[in-house]
C-alpha cells in the first residue's frame, strides 16, 4: 500500500473549493469540473514531494488546463441542450416574487446562466485565458506559464475572449428586450 504524501490531504481540503471553481469555469459543467479536478489531483499526487514546497496550486491549475484542453480536443460536440435555461430560471424566479428580492436565492441566476453559456461558447484557449486572468486573478506571466504559451498569446486570446463575451451578453440583452 502506498503511503499518502505529507501535506497532500491538507492541500486538497484547503484549496479544493477554489480549484473546483476554476475547473467549473474551464468546463462549464459541474460534473466535468469535478472529474477535471479529481484527475488533476490524481496526476499531482505522484509529484507531491517535489512540488509541495514550491507552488502546488499553480501545478494543479496547469494540469487542469492541459487536461481540459486534451478533453476538449477529443470531445464529441454533436448534442446540444435544447431547454432555454434562462427562461426556466426566470420562471422559477417568478414563483418566489412575494419574497423580498434581496433575500431571493435565485436572484442573479439568469445572468450567471448567460455568462456560463457565453463562456462555454468560447474556444478552449480563449476560455482558459479569461478564466485564469479574470476569475482566478492570475497575472499575464502566470497564465502564460500555466498554459505553456507566450505572454502575447495570453493577451491576444484574453482580448478576443472578452470581446466575444461582451458580444454574446449584448446579444442576449437585445433578445431579452425584444421578448
N, C-alpha and C positions, 0 to 999 in steps of 0.2 A: 504494500500500500504506500502510495506517495504521500509524503508529509506536506501539509499546507504551508506555503511560504509565509514568513513572518511579516505581519502588517497588511497582507493582502485582504483579509476579511474586513479589517477596519477601513481600508481604502474603498472597498466595494460599498460598504454601509454608508460611509460619509459622502461619496461622490456619485453614487448611482442616480439620485434624482436629477442632478444637473446633466449627467451624461445621457440619461434617458430622454430628457427634453431635447438635447441635441440630436439624438437618434430619431426622435419623432419628427423633428423639423427636417431632417435629411430624407426620411422615408415618406412622411405624410400619412402614416398609418400606425396606430398604436401597437398592433400585434407584430408588424415587421420591425418596429422600433425596439420592442423587447427582444426579438430574435437578433437584431443587429448588435445591441448592447451585450447580450449574452455571448454571442460569437466573438466580439471584440475582447471581452473579459477572459474568455476561454483561451484566446490566442495570446493574451498578455501574461497569463499565469506562468508559462514556462520561462519567461524572460524577467520575472519579477525581481529576482535578486540583483540583476544588472540595472534595472530602471528605477527601482523604488526610491533611491536617493537622488535621482535626477528629477524628471518631470513626468511622473506616471500618467497624469491626466492627459497631457499632450500626447503621450504614446497611445493611450486608448483612443483618443479622438482620431489620431492618424489611422489607426487600424479600422475604426468605424468608417472614415471617409473612403479608404481604399476598398474595404469590403462592400460598402454600399455601391461604389462605382462598378465593382465587378458584378454585383447582383443586378444592377441597372442594365448593364450591357447584355445580360443573359435573360432578362425578364421578358415574358410574353405580354404584350400590351393589347391583345385582341378584345378583351372585355372592358366595358366602361360602366360604372354605376349609372342607373337611369333615374333614380329618385333625386329630385331637387332638394338637397339638404337645407338650403337656406329657407325655402318655403316651409319645410317641415319644422324647422326651428322656430320660424315666425309663428306658425300655427300653435305650437305648444306654448309659446310666449303669450299669445292672446288669451289662453285659458287661465293664465295667472295674473291678468291685468288688474285684479282687485287689490293685489298687494302693492305696497309702495315700490316704485321702480328701483330705488337704491337697494332694497332687500331682495330683489328678484335675482335668483341664482342663474337664470337663463339670459340675463341682460348681457349683451355683447356677443352672444353665440353666433348670430348671423355674420358679424364682422370677422370673427375667428374662422368660421367656415369659409368665408370668401378668401381670407388670407391663406388658409391651408390649401384650398383649391388652386389658388394662383401659384403658390409655391410648388405644388405637385406638377403644374404645367411647365415649369422651367426646366431647361436641360440640366442634367445632373451637375455639371461643373458650376453653372450659374447658381443653382440651389445651394451647393456646398459653400461657395463664396459668401452668399448672402447670409446663410445660417451662421457660419463661423465668424464672419465680421460683425454682423448686426445683432444676432441673438446670443452668441457666446462672447461677444465683445473682444475678439482677438485682433491683434494688430495685423497689418498687411504682411509683415515679415513672418509672424507666427502662422498665419493662414497659408502662406506660400510654402513654408517648411512642412506643414501638415499635409498639404495637397501634393507636394513634390513638384512644384512648378515655380515659375518666376514671379516676382512681385508685380511686374507689369501685367501678367496674366490674371493675377488676383484682382487688380484694379479694373481691368477691362471687363472681366467676367462679372464682377460686382456691379459695375455701372450698367451693363446690359441687363443683368438680373433685376436690378432696381427699376430700370426703365420699363421692363416687361411687367413687373408687379404694379407699377403706377398705372400703366395702360389697362391692365386687367381689372384693377379696382375701379378706375374711372368708368370703364365699360359696364361693370356691374352696377355702379351708381346710376348711370344713364338708363340702363334697362329697368332698374327699380323705379325710377321716376315715371317711366312710360307705363308701368303696371299700375 
